[in-house]
Each structure stands twice: as C-alpha cells, then as structure tokens.
Amino acid sequence: MGSLNDRVAIVTGAAQGIGATYAKALAAEGAKVMVTDILDPAKVVGEIKQAGGAAIGRIADVTKKADNDAMVADTVKAFGKLDILVTNAAIFSVLGRGSFMDLTTADWDKVLDANVKGPFLSVRAAVPEMKKNKYGKIVNISSSTVFMGVPYLLHYVTSKGSVDAFTRALAREVGDDGIRVNAIAPGLTMSEGVAAKRDQLKFNIEMNQKIRVFKRDQVPQDLVGALLFLCSSDSDFLTGQTLVVDGGAHMH
C-alpha cells in the first residue's frame, strides 16, 4: 500500500525538472495526479500511466486566475476531490545574475508574479475543495537562498522569502479546516534547466558544494522524501514550517 493511496494531488510546473520528479513520486505512492505547466505535460502524464499510476494533465499559467480555477475544476471532475497541492511552478533557471540596480520593473514583476502571485492564486482555487473534506496538504516550494541571502538574484530571493511568510500566515488561516501548509526549501538542485547552465553556474555550484555537509550535487530525487512526508498523514500535526533540504548547507 502506498502512503498516498486514495489521495488526489495537483503539482504545478511539473512538465519537466523537479516538478516532474514530484509528480511521479506522488503517483508512485498511490496518489492520482494532475500535472500542470505552461509547457505541455503530456510526456510526464504518459510516464506516470506507463508506470501504473493515475494522472491527467493540463497546460496552465499559474499567474492567471482562470487557469488555476480550471485546473482545480478539471482535477475534481476527473478524480472527485482534491487533497494535495504542490505549488512548484516558478521562474529560476532562466534568470541572469546581476546587481539589483540593473533590474527593470518588468524583471521584478515577472518573477514576483510567477513565484508569489502564482502560489496565491493556486491556493485560492484549491482551498475551497479541501475545505469540503476538512483535510488538505499544501506544500509550497521556497529556496535555501533565503537563508543565505544570495546576492545578485534579489527578485528571486525576495520572492522565495515571500513564500516562507505566505506559508506561515496561511497555515494559521486554514488550520481550523484541517488543511496543513508547509514548505520545502531546496538547495541548488541539478534540474534540467540548471544542469543546462552548469558552466555559467560553476561558481554557485562550487560554493554550494563547499558549504554542504554532503559534498556532491543535489539532484531532484533528494527532495522526494521531504515531499512525501509533508503530503502524507505522517505530518498531520505539522504546519507552518519550512523544511530546508540542501545537504546541510544551512541549519536553522
């Protein structure tokens, strides 16, 4: 028996990279999964089904209220309810590094829209369905850059700091409805997008490996245990927390 049998989950930003790993891991534990992304999620949906899992997919832009509402409605129509939301969709690997003085307001707005407004709209769409069953798990994706104060990515680090604050405040608002809200803060992870820019990120990768207890690349699979814990009944008395998963680089 999987730890998530009979649970229904949505994972945003799951057509590739870490999000795809999350979606496959949830399905492998028995959850029925809605895979959403601004990219076509058909490949990930097919891989889940081929492995014996249950999944559907939808192209969705989390910065648009209508897309969030539709992904929740489609999930409930297909699977009857919604138990788990993983707000993974975000902008990171395509970002350049540079002084905050060189950021345009368009740069700032694009990152904050995707990384802060996106989770807000996804949660607003999902919570009413979770309330119906007085149970839910929301897992937001933060970043260990918040704890380090990484420079030259001010818009990104600010957005992920907002995710931590959002997680804590939301946990207190929805706790009476049986909804748990937590976050995972990954270290620099060799997703497809990051691995493709390994040469440009050489300094960041070496710096992270130097300060980690475990001196190797972090890979998407390193995040699966934390995700499954936060999505399962094992963490039912845990809410408002951010779990840093970065090989021991940051301890708090």
Short mmCIF file of the C-alpha atoms (twelve columns), coordinates in Angstrom:
data_MODEL
# 
_entry.id   MODEL 
# 
loop_
_atom_site.group_PDB 
_atom_site.id 
_atom_site.type_symbol 
_atom_site.label_atom_id 
_atom_site.label_alt_id 
_atom_site.label_comp_id 
_atom_site.label_asym_id 
_atom_site.label_seq_id 
_atom_site.Cartn_x 
_atom_site.Cartn_y 
_atom_site.Cartn_z 
_atom_site.pdbx_PDB_model_num 
ATOM 1   C CA . MET A 1   0.000   0.000  0.000   1 
ATOM 2   C CA . GLY A 2   1.301   3.443  -0.923  1 
ATOM 3   C CA . SER A 3   1.364   6.209  1.649   1 
ATOM 4   C CA . LEU A 4   -0.886  8.329  -0.583  1 
ATOM 5   C CA . ASN A 5   -3.454  5.784  -1.769  1 
ATOM 6   C CA . ASP A 6   -6.831  7.447  -2.443  1 
ATOM 7   C CA . ARG A 7   -5.285  10.934 -2.333  1 
ATOM 8   C CA . VAL A 8   -5.629  13.409 -5.189  1 
ATOM 9   C CA . ALA A 9   -2.850  15.885 -5.944  1 
ATOM 10  C CA . ILE A 10  -2.043  18.837 -8.179  1 
ATOM 11  C CA . VAL A 11  1.579   19.682 -8.970  1 
ATOM 12  C CA . THR A 12  2.212   22.948 -10.794 1 
ATOM 13  C CA . GLY A 13  5.234   23.451 -13.022 1 
ATOM 14  C CA . ALA A 14  5.524   19.693 -13.441 1 
ATOM 15  C CA . ALA A 15  6.164   19.134 -17.152 1 
ATOM 16  C CA . GLN A 16  9.896   18.814 -16.525 1 
ATOM 17  C CA . GLY A 17  12.624  19.085 -13.931 1 
ATOM 18  C CA . ILE A 18  11.942  18.947 -10.207 1 
ATOM 19  C CA . GLY A 19  8.186   19.287 -10.710 1 
ATOM 20  C CA . ALA A 20  8.104   16.181 -12.881 1 
ATOM 21  C CA . THR A 21  10.009  14.297 -10.169 1 
ATOM 22  C CA . TYR A 22  7.446   15.447 -7.595  1 
ATOM 23  C CA . ALA A 23  4.501   14.354 -9.745  1 
ATOM 24  C CA . LYS A 24  5.976   10.913 -10.442 1 
ATOM 25  C CA . ALA A 25  6.834   10.384 -6.769  1 
ATOM 26  C CA . LEU A 26  3.308   11.208 -5.629  1 
ATOM 27  C CA . ALA A 27  1.836   8.880  -8.235  1 
ATOM 28  C CA . ALA A 28  4.222   6.085  -7.242  1 
ATOM 29  C CA . GLU A 29  2.836   6.342  -3.691  1 
ATOM 30  C CA . GLY A 30  -0.721  5.932  -4.949  1 
ATOM 31  C CA . ALA A 31  -1.916  9.498  -5.481  1 
ATOM 32  C CA . LYS A 32  -3.937  10.479 -8.531  1 
ATOM 33  C CA . VAL A 33  -2.102  13.442 -10.012 1 
ATOM 34  C CA . MET A 34  -2.989  16.487 -12.084 1 
ATOM 35  C CA . VAL A 35  0.203   17.595 -13.855 1 
ATOM 36  C CA . THR A 36  0.138   21.256 -14.875 1 
ATOM 37  C CA . ASP A 37  2.627   23.579 -16.526 1 
ATOM 38  C CA . ILE A 38  2.858   26.318 -19.125 1 
ATOM 39  C CA . LEU A 39  4.558   23.585 -21.178 1 
ATOM 40  C CA . ASP A 40  2.718   20.517 -22.430 1 
ATOM 41  C CA . PRO A 41  2.676   17.964 -19.556 1 
ATOM 42  C CA . ALA A 42  1.709   15.023 -21.790 1 
ATOM 43  C CA . LYS A 43  5.117   13.314 -21.531 1 
ATOM 44  C CA . VAL A 44  5.048   13.223 -17.726 1 
ATOM 45  C CA . VAL A 45  1.417   12.097 -17.688 1 
ATOM 46  C CA . GLY A 46  2.316   9.282  -20.070 1 
ATOM 47  C CA . GLU A 47  5.257   8.184  -17.947 1 
ATOM 48  C CA . ILE A 48  3.076   8.059  -14.825 1 
ATOM 49  C CA . LYS A 49  0.442   5.977  -16.593 1 
ATOM 50  C CA . GLN A 50  3.065   3.666  -18.077 1 
ATOM 51  C CA . ALA A 51  4.350   3.025  -14.554 1 
ATOM 52  C CA . GLY A 52  0.832   2.056  -13.438 1 
ATOM 53  C CA . GLY A 53  -0.203  5.360  -11.897 1 
ATOM 54  C CA . ALA A 54  -3.175  7.641  -12.497 1 
ATOM 55  C CA . ALA A 55  -2.632  11.094 -13.966 1 
ATOM 56  C CA . ILE A 56  -4.141  13.783 -16.136 1 
ATOM 57  C CA . GLY A 57  -2.529  16.941 -17.462 1 
ATOM 58  C CA . ARG A 58  -3.381  20.500 -18.334 1 
ATOM 59  C CA . ILE A 59  -1.477  23.457 -19.728 1 
ATOM 60  C CA . ALA A 60  -1.915  26.232 -17.169 1 
ATOM 61  C CA . ASP A 61  -0.325  29.573 -16.355 1 
ATOM 62  C CA . VAL A 62  -0.399  29.966 -12.566 1 
ATOM 63  C CA . THR A 63  -0.339  33.750 -12.857 1 
ATOM 64  C CA . LYS A 64  -3.849  33.634 -14.342 1 
ATOM 65  C CA . LYS A 65  -6.833  33.113 -12.047 1 
ATOM 66  C CA . ALA A 66  -8.895  31.392 -14.747 1 
ATOM 67  C CA . ASP A 67  -6.159  28.803 -15.363 1 
ATOM 68  C CA . ASN A 68  -5.903  27.988 -11.651 1 
ATOM 69  C CA . ASP A 69  -9.667  27.664 -11.323 1 
ATOM 70  C CA . ALA A 70  -9.791  25.398 -14.378 1 
ATOM 71  C CA . MET A 71  -7.008  23.083 -13.187 1 
ATOM 72  C CA . VAL A 72  -8.797  22.563 -9.879  1 
ATOM 73  C CA . ALA A 73  -12.165 22.052 -11.574 1 
ATOM 74  C CA . ASP A 74  -10.672 19.516 -14.008 1 
ATOM 75  C CA . THR A 75  -8.993  17.650 -11.149 1 
ATOM 76  C CA . VAL A 76  -12.195 17.350 -9.150  1 
ATOM 77  C CA . LYS A 77  -14.155 16.354 -12.248 1 
ATOM 78  C CA . ALA A 78  -11.684 13.559 -13.014 1 
ATOM 79  C CA . PHE A 79  -10.900 12.306 -9.520  1 
ATOM 80  C CA . GLY A 80  -13.742 13.520 -7.298  1 
ATOM 81  C CA . LYS A 81  -11.803 15.648 -4.808  1 
ATOM 82  C CA . LEU A 82  -8.534  17.433 -4.062  1 
ATOM 83  C CA . ASP A 83  -6.238  16.594 -1.129  1 
ATOM 84  C CA . ILE A 84  -2.767  17.863 -2.055  1 
ATOM 85  C CA . LEU A 85  -1.414  20.960 -3.791  1 
ATOM 86  C CA . VAL A 86  2.284   21.377 -4.573  1 
ATOM 87  C CA . THR A 87  2.951   24.941 -5.737  1 
ATOM 88  C CA . ASN A 88  6.137   24.198 -7.614  1 
ATOM 89  C CA . ALA A 89  5.780   26.494 -10.663 1 
ATOM 90  C CA . ALA A 90  8.351   29.284 -10.528 1 
ATOM 91  C CA . ILE A 91  10.954  31.180 -12.513 1 
ATOM 92  C CA . PHE A 92  14.606  30.473 -11.692 1 
ATOM 93  C CA . SER A 93  16.882  28.700 -14.170 1 
ATOM 94  C CA . VAL A 94  16.358  31.273 -16.942 1 
ATOM 95  C CA . LEU A 95  17.326  34.200 -14.714 1 
ATOM 96  C CA . GLY A 96  20.585  36.056 -15.189 1 
ATOM 97  C CA . ARG A 97  22.704  37.216 -12.259 1 
ATOM 98  C CA . GLY A 98  23.353  40.916 -11.716 1 
ATOM 99  C CA . SER A 99  23.081  43.937 -9.483  1 
ATOM 100 C CA . PHE A 100 19.622  44.882 -8.257  1 
ATOM 101 C CA . MET A 101 20.312  48.321 -9.741  1 
ATOM 102 C CA . ASP A 102 20.156  46.763 -13.185 1 
ATOM 103 C CA . LEU A 103 16.809  45.044 -12.628 1 
ATOM 104 C CA . THR A 104 13.927  46.598 -14.511 1 
ATOM 105 C CA . THR A 105 10.442  46.830 -13.062 1 
ATOM 106 C CA . ALA A 106 9.414   44.331 -15.739 1 
ATOM 107 C CA . ASP A 107 12.082  41.874 -14.489 1 
ATOM 108 C CA . TRP A 108 10.840  42.304 -10.918 1 
ATOM 109 C CA . ASP A 109 7.170   41.954 -11.798 1 
ATOM 110 C CA . LYS A 110 7.707   38.842 -13.915 1 
ATOM 111 C CA . VAL A 111 9.450   36.940 -11.115 1 
ATOM 112 C CA . LEU A 112 7.127   38.094 -8.324  1 
ATOM 113 C CA . ASP A 113 4.070   37.306 -10.472 1 
ATOM 114 C CA . ALA A 114 5.143   33.726 -11.082 1 
ATOM 115 C CA . ASN A 115 6.766   32.978 -7.723  1 
ATOM 116 C CA . VAL A 116 4.372   34.763 -5.339  1 
ATOM 117 C CA . LYS A 117 1.122   35.582 -7.094  1 
ATOM 118 C CA . GLY A 118 1.135   32.143 -8.729  1 
ATOM 119 C CA . PRO A 119 1.047   30.179 -5.460  1 
ATOM 120 C CA . PHE A 120 -1.517  32.617 -4.057  1 
ATOM 121 C CA . LEU A 121 -3.887  32.038 -6.985  1 
ATOM 122 C CA . SER A 122 -3.319  28.274 -6.921  1 
ATOM 123 C CA . VAL A 123 -4.105  28.130 -3.206  1 
ATOM 124 C CA . ARG A 124 -7.204  30.307 -3.583  1 
ATOM 125 C CA . ALA A 125 -8.525  27.897 -6.186  1 
ATOM 126 C CA . ALA A 126 -7.645  24.753 -4.205  1 
ATOM 127 C CA . VAL A 127 -8.645  25.570 -0.639  1 
ATOM 128 C CA . PRO A 128 -12.449 25.570 -1.150  1 
ATOM 129 C CA . GLU A 129 -12.241 21.963 -2.382  1 
ATOM 130 C CA . MET A 130 -10.049 20.935 0.559   1 
ATOM 131 C CA . LYS A 131 -12.455 22.570 2.993   1 
ATOM 132 C CA . LYS A 132 -15.239 20.297 1.772   1 
ATOM 133 C CA . ASN A 133 -13.436 17.295 3.270   1 
ATOM 134 C CA . LYS A 134 -11.855 19.185 6.210   1 
ATOM 135 C CA . TYR A 135 -8.458  17.947 5.068   1 
ATOM 136 C CA . GLY A 136 -5.653  19.087 2.826   1 
ATOM 137 C CA . LYS A 137 -1.914  19.343 2.331   1 
ATOM 138 C CA . ILE A 138 -0.382  22.407 0.696   1 
ATOM 139 C CA . VAL A 139 3.354   22.231 0.010   1 
ATOM 140 C CA . ASN A 140 4.937   25.441 -1.202  1 
ATOM 141 C CA . ILE A 141 8.421   25.486 -2.709  1 
ATOM 142 C CA . SER A 142 10.792  28.009 -1.187  1 
ATOM 143 C CA . SER A 143 14.587  28.109 -1.557  1 
ATOM 144 C CA . SER A 144 17.654  27.882 0.644   1 
ATOM 145 C CA . THR A 145 18.813  31.150 -0.972  1 
ATOM 146 C CA . VAL A 146 16.523  32.854 1.549   1 
ATOM 147 C CA . PHE A 147 18.639  31.607 4.456   1 
ATOM 148 C CA . MET A 148 21.914  32.505 2.766   1 
ATOM 149 C CA . GLY A 149 20.899  35.897 1.376   1 
ATOM 150 C CA . VAL A 150 22.332  35.034 -2.035  1 
ATOM 151 C CA . PRO A 151 23.290  38.252 -3.869  1 
ATOM 152 C CA . TYR A 152 22.655  39.222 -7.493  1 
ATOM 153 C CA . LEU A 153 19.278  37.473 -7.585  1 
ATOM 154 C CA . LEU A 154 17.316  39.943 -5.499  1 
ATOM 155 C CA . HIS A 155 13.987  39.421 -7.251  1 
ATOM 156 C CA . TYR A 156 14.207  35.630 -6.912  1 
ATOM 157 C CA . VAL A 157 15.394  35.572 -3.292  1 
ATOM 158 C CA . THR A 158 12.748  38.126 -2.335  1 
ATOM 159 C CA . SER A 159 10.057  36.034 -3.986  1 
ATOM 160 C CA . LYS A 160 11.089  32.900 -2.105  1 
ATOM 161 C CA . GLY A 161 11.273  34.776 1.189   1 
ATOM 162 C CA . SER A 162 7.688   35.787 0.495   1 
ATOM 163 C CA . VAL A 163 6.779   32.128 0.036   1 
ATOM 164 C CA . ASP A 164 8.026   31.384 3.555   1 
ATOM 165 C CA . ALA A 165 5.947   34.220 5.038   1 
ATOM 166 C CA . PHE A 166 2.954   33.179 2.943   1 
ATOM 167 C CA . THR A 167 3.281   29.619 4.255   1 
ATOM 168 C CA . ARG A 168 3.256   30.669 7.910   1 
ATOM 169 C CA . ALA A 169 0.376   33.116 7.655   1 
ATOM 170 C CA . LEU A 170 -1.746  30.812 5.510   1 
ATOM 171 C CA . ALA A 171 -1.220  27.898 7.900   1 
ATOM 172 C CA . ARG A 172 -2.930  29.876 10.667  1 
ATOM 173 C CA . GLU A 173 -5.848  30.851 8.424   1 
ATOM 174 C CA . VAL A 174 -6.758  27.379 7.211   1 
ATOM 175 C CA . GLY A 175 -5.802  25.181 10.162  1 
ATOM 176 C CA . ASP A 176 -9.344  25.041 11.520  1 
ATOM 177 C CA . ASP A 177 -10.349 23.468 8.199   1 
ATOM 178 C CA . GLY A 178 -7.878  20.620 8.625   1 
ATOM 179 C CA . ILE A 179 -5.510  22.000 5.992   1 
ATOM 180 C CA . ARG A 180 -1.773  21.802 6.651   1 
ATOM 181 C CA . VAL A 181 0.534   24.285 4.929   1 
ATOM 182 C CA . ASN A 182 4.289   23.720 4.822   1 
ATOM 183 C CA . ALA A 183 7.210   24.495 2.529   1 
ATOM 184 C CA . ILE A 184 10.327  22.823 1.203   1 
ATOM 185 C CA . ALA A 185 13.439  24.962 0.675   1 
ATOM 186 C CA . PRO A 186 15.744  23.134 -1.747  1 
ATOM 187 C CA . GLY A 187 19.376  23.951 -2.233  1 
ATOM 188 C CA . LEU A 188 20.755  24.476 -5.731  1 
ATOM 189 C CA . THR A 189 19.425  21.385 -7.495  1 
ATOM 190 C CA . MET A 190 20.597  19.874 -10.768 1 
ATOM 191 C CA . SER A 191 17.266  20.075 -12.546 1 
ATOM 192 C CA . GLU A 192 17.227  20.024 -16.336 1 
ATOM 193 C CA . GLY A 193 17.303  23.804 -16.525 1 
ATOM 194 C CA . VAL A 194 20.139  24.206 -14.025 1 
ATOM 195 C CA . ALA A 195 22.198  21.364 -15.495 1 
ATOM 196 C CA . ALA A 196 21.950  23.005 -18.924 1 
ATOM 197 C CA . LYS A 197 23.634  26.118 -17.474 1 
ATOM 198 C CA . ARG A 198 26.278  24.281 -15.446 1 
ATOM 199 C CA . ASP A 199 29.167  26.211 -16.996 1 
ATOM 200 C CA . GLN A 200 27.569  29.593 -16.250 1 
ATOM 201 C CA . LEU A 201 26.706  28.471 -12.717 1 
ATOM 202 C CA . LYS A 202 30.114  26.982 -11.938 1 
ATOM 203 C CA . PHE A 203 30.831  29.454 -9.106  1 
ATOM 204 C CA . ASN A 204 27.413  28.903 -7.489  1 
ATOM 205 C CA . ILE A 205 27.697  25.105 -7.762  1 
ATOM 206 C CA . GLU A 206 31.186  25.027 -6.262  1 
ATOM 207 C CA . MET A 207 30.164  27.400 -3.469  1 
ATOM 208 C CA . ASN A 208 27.173  25.226 -2.568  1 
ATOM 209 C CA . GLN A 209 29.217  22.040 -2.559  1 
ATOM 210 C CA . LYS A 210 31.858  23.663 -0.348  1 
ATOM 211 C CA . ILE A 211 29.394  24.619 2.412   1 
ATOM 212 C CA . ARG A 212 27.267  21.460 2.285   1 
ATOM 213 C CA . VAL A 213 27.791  18.652 4.766   1 
ATOM 214 C CA . PHE A 214 27.300  16.222 1.858   1 
ATOM 215 C CA . LYS A 215 29.702  17.459 -0.795  1 
ATOM 216 C CA . ARG A 216 28.028  16.485 -4.031  1 
ATOM 217 C CA . ASP A 217 25.442  17.793 -6.464  1 
ATOM 218 C CA . GLN A 218 21.913  17.950 -5.156  1 
ATOM 219 C CA . VAL A 219 19.533  16.154 -7.517  1 
ATOM 220 C CA . PRO A 220 15.720  16.236 -7.743  1 
ATOM 221 C CA . GLN A 221 15.383  12.807 -6.111  1 
ATOM 222 C CA . ASP A 222 16.935  14.261 -2.939  1 
ATOM 223 C CA . LEU A 223 13.694  16.213 -2.402  1 
ATOM 224 C CA . VAL A 224 11.281  13.305 -2.728  1 
ATOM 225 C CA . GLY A 225 11.452  12.090 0.878   1 
ATOM 226 C CA . ALA A 226 10.592  15.523 2.266   1 
ATOM 227 C CA . LEU A 227 7.752   15.933 -0.218  1 
ATOM 228 C CA . LEU A 228 6.176   12.569 0.574   1 
ATOM 229 C CA . PHE A 229 6.460   13.221 4.312   1 
ATOM 230 C CA . LEU A 230 4.710   16.583 4.029   1 
ATOM 231 C CA . CYS A 231 1.985   15.159 1.767   1 
ATOM 232 C CA . SER A 232 1.260   12.065 3.867   1 
ATOM 233 C CA . SER A 233 -0.555  11.535 7.152   1 
ATOM 234 C CA . ASP A 234 2.851   11.212 8.860   1 
ATOM 235 C CA . SER A 235 2.982   15.016 9.008   1 
ATOM 236 C CA . ASP A 236 -0.623  15.676 10.054  1 
ATOM 237 C CA . PHE A 237 0.475   17.551 13.214  1 
ATOM 238 C CA . LEU A 238 2.948   19.746 11.319  1 
ATOM 239 C CA . THR A 239 2.047   23.095 9.754   1 
ATOM 240 C CA . GLY A 240 3.572   26.483 9.044   1 
ATOM 241 C CA . GLN A 241 7.083   25.044 8.714   1 
ATOM 242 C CA . THR A 242 9.817   25.374 6.103   1 
ATOM 243 C CA . LEU A 243 11.963  22.265 5.726   1 
ATOM 244 C CA . VAL A 244 15.392  23.047 4.305   1 
ATOM 245 C CA . VAL A 245 16.692  20.230 2.107   1 
ATOM 246 C CA . ASP A 246 20.145  21.262 0.921   1 
ATOM 247 C CA . GLY A 247 22.589  18.659 2.194   1 
ATOM 248 C CA . GLY A 248 23.290  20.548 5.401   1 
ATOM 249 C CA . ALA A 249 24.432  23.843 3.899   1 
ATOM 250 C CA . HIS A 250 22.040  25.805 6.090   1 
ATOM 251 C CA . MET A 251 20.811  24.796 9.536   1 
ATOM 252 C CA . HIS A 252 18.115  26.650 11.476  1 
# 
